[in-house]
Amino acid sequence: MNLEEEFAQHRGGLVAHCYRMLGSLHDAEDAVQETYLRAWRGHADFEHRSTIRTWLYRIATNVCLNLLQHSSRRVIPSALGAPSNDLDELQGHALEVPWLEPFPDQLLGADPATVVGDRASLRLAMVAAMQHLPPRQRAVLILREVLTWPAADVASLLDTTTAAVNSSLQRARAELARLRPREDDLSEPREPLQRALLDQFQAAMESKDLLVLEGLFTEDARWEMPPIPTWFSGRDDVLRLLDSKLRAGPDRRVMVETSANGQPAYALYIRGTDDQYHAHSIKVLTLTSKGISAVLAFHQPALFPAFGLPLLHGRS
């Protein structure tokens, strides 16, 4: 295997690593490109005291830490304030806010087992929670908990002591325990119940069947729509939002199934005045044993190509 091939086989994992650090798919891809540039330039000095994989992750972590010196943490609407219950208060796109972005599972470039293995650390709630950690503490958490590096190796990378790494890890764990959802909230329904729930959600969204949707959402369901800061919490308010925004009538929408952050997701296309279906949003679902507890609807059509999806959908 030549060097180019060896670099390429680690690309998916490196993009995921940088995404966990940065919370942005586009920033992560830029960071990996910079990682490869530095690796090509420095390969002659690589002394093989570690594997190529470890060496690349060291470079990528430093690239991310440098980027985080000049950027704000990525957020979702619920991190900015309380939910709304007034549809008249629905705000426009806040493009100046550094929003969290979804991660297409297909970018891992690996078999489904790898996606499942990375699932907990890639879930949107987890990545959003990690954004609250200081950059170096975030790096310690990811290197120790996700990549399972020894504390001594992390200390060497960050130019600190093993004791400092262990202390940082404990602080990171405590903060995540405070921020992330309870484990019970992540207990997804098993097949075939999950399949039935997703099929019903897709059909109900396409046909605007609010009665079916009412039965699918949990009582405390959340609906968030970055880059729109306004968000809604509670099944009744979510249904009122959908009632006001989903146009009635046949063939108004197409929902295409995909996956993001190890979670089920749908790409929504809206029929325009030209009778073509235009990319609208990527909706990432959080499922529990009680139903759909959250939908993060990323109103960013520019994300569609990263999911391998066209901007125009030709409905058959």
Helices and strands as residue ranges (DSSP letters): H 3-8, H 11-22, H 25-42, G 43-45, H 52-68, G 77-79, G 87-89, G 105-108, H 112-117, H 119-122, H 124-130, H 135-141, I 142-146, H 151-158, H 162-179, G 183-186, H 193-207, H 210-216, E 217-225, E 228-233, H 235-245, E 253-260, E 263-271, E 277-288, E 291-298, G 301-307, E 312-313
